[in-house]
Amino acid sequence: MRQQALYEAKKLVFQKNSGVMSTLSHNLRGYPFGSVTPYMCNEQGRIYFLLVI
């Protein structure tokens, strides 16, 4: 079962090019802040995020 879940997760990551990255606030406890973030994967499966500051 675990190997199948890992396979499905990797498949999903390779099929898409964006996801939601979230952080938690120290000031507003319990409220996550999320942003849609583009990413790309290389042949080894490493994920690279594009962060614009």
C-alpha positions in Angstrom: 0.0 0.0 0.0 2.7 2.5 0.9 4.6 1.9 -2.3 1.4 2.5 -4.3 0.8 5.8 -2.4 4.4 6.9 -3.1 4.0 6.1 -6.8 0.7 8.0 -7.0 2.2 11.1 -5.2 5.2 11.2 -7.6 3.0 10.8 -10.6 0.8 13.7 -9.4 3.9 15.9 -8.8 5.3 15.2 -12.3 1.9 15.8 -14.0 1.3 19.3 -12.5 3.4 22.4 -12.4 2.0 24.3 -9.5 0.8 23.6 -5.9 0.0 25.4 -2.7 2.8 26.3 -0.3 1.6 27.3 3.2 3.1 28.7 6.3 1.9 29.3 9.8 1.7 32.7 11.5 3.2 33.4 14.9 0.7 36.2 15.4 -2.4 34.5 14.3 -2.1 31.0 15.7 -3.9 28.2 13.8 -4.4 30.2 10.6 -2.2 29.0 7.7 -1.4 31.3 4.9 -1.2 29.6 1.5 -0.1 30.7 -2.0 -0.2 29.0 -5.3 3.4 28.4 -6.2 4.8 27.2 -9.6 7.4 24.4 -9.5 9.3 22.1 -11.8 10.9 18.7 -11.4 14.2 17.4 -12.8 14.9 13.8 -14.0 15.9 12.7 -10.5 12.6 13.9 -9.0 14.0 17.0 -7.2 11.5 19.8 -6.9 12.4 23.4 -7.7 10.2 26.3 -6.6 10.0 29.7 -8.4 9.9 32.3 -5.6 9.5 35.9 -6.6 10.3 38.4 -3.8 
